[in-house]
Amino acid sequence: MSAPRRQDDAAPDVAGLRQRLRRVAEDVAARWGYRPLHVPSASAESTLARAAEWGAADAEPAGPLRLVAWGPSAAGGDALRLCLEVTGSASPALEAELIELVRDVLGELGLSPLGARLNAPGDVCCGEDGPCARCLGHLEGLEALLDGRGIAHRRDAALTSATGARSLFALSCPGPGGASLGGGERHDGLPARVGLAPTPAVGAWLDLDVLAGAVLRAGTVEAAELAPRGAALLLVDPEATAAALRIAGRLRARIPVEVDHSGRPLAAQLADADARHARFAILLGEEELAAGVVTVKDLDSGAQRALPEDDLLDLIQAWSAGARPASRP
């Protein structure tokens, strides 16, 4: 009987890509002034409720509150979602801000320009015949702001949210497939409902798995970029285990290190280290133990050197910084 699949059970490269997307999105959001929150589900209500719980809005109620959360989608299953929420203004500038922020995330990932489908926000003031003059003016204001920022958009009167409410925008990455990456809508009544000061609000969400698929199809992120590249410590002789653990412990203060305890032939260990995108292979065997040295191999250039353990970190840092490796005679 197989164990149940957990939310984070993913192939290493996919898991690494998800982590990369999270780092990029959070870094971009931080540049826009968004504060990260950990939430049980990445939804507008969950994010604002956690903000209220932690007292994130103790400042002047009229001031803006910008939040970013990452986690399982409220829909459940394996879906991962990034939730962005901003409060404090009914201006369409907040929607334009969120859309441009998403464009910056895509730009960091090397994806093509963002496309947005727009609808009027909708309210109790709107009848069955369509948006009222106020909501239509809001939409026109958003369109003007996006025009000024060079963001492509078009109107879509049929755009709705999962709850059936009129949605404000949907986001996609132009190109083959043009999959919907996410969307956004007004949440003006939500802050007061979860215990925050009554204030206008708008939120956006990104489906991180759809975004990951777009990145993989575009080939804009190399596998080696998905995690920091470090060293693989390869045991040529089992007698070197204690030395390997000591060396790995010293190096991990500065770089990632994996120790291969498999006992496989060196060629197999080297091939595996390369497949895992390690930058360096550190070889420990009978010859190294007898001489009191280690052999380090640059897996990018193929160069290798034997040197005392105390000099190992300096050499790795020099090669990482771009110093030209000299092959061992």
QUIZISUL-V357225 format. One record per run of one state. SS is the DSSP state (2 for helix, 1 for strand, 0 for the rest). FROM is the first residue (numbers start at 1). LEN is the number of residues. If there is no record, write none. Layout:
BEGIN
SS/FROM/LEN, SS/FROM/LEN
END
This chain:
BEGIN
0/1/11, 2/12/20, 0/32/3, 1/35/3, 0/38/6, 2/44/10, 0/54/11, 1/65/8, 0/73/7, 1/80/8, 0/88/5, 2/93/16, 0/109/5, 1/114/5, 0/119/8, 1/127/1, 0/128/2, 1/130/1, 0/131/2, 2/133/16, 0/149/3, 1/152/4, 0/156/4, 1/160/1, 0/161/5, 1/166/1, 0/167/2, 1/169/5, 0/174/6, 1/180/7, 0/187/3, 2/190/4, 0/194/7, 1/201/7, 2/208/11, 0/219/4, 2/223/3, 0/226/5, 1/231/5, 0/236/2, 2/238/14, 0/252/5, 1/257/4, 0/261/5, 2/266/10, 0/276/4, 1/280/5, 0/285/1, 2/286/6, 0/292/1, 1/293/6, 0/299/5, 1/304/5, 2/309/12, 0/321/9
END
